[in-house]
Amino acid sequence: MQQLYKNAYSEYDKRELETALRGYFQYIALAYAQPKSIFPRHYDLR
């Protein structure tokens, strides 16, 4: 029973991490696509 819980938890953990990373990279892509809408003018990265 313990092993079953551990497997389910690790699977859930992996899925959570994947979702978090995807959201993070989406935010980065958005920031590079429209820098002025997210950052002030003097923080323009390009």
Secondary structure, DSSP 8 states (H G I E B T S, - for coil): -HHHHHHHHHHHHHHHHHHHHHHHHHHHHHHHH-HHHHS-GGG---
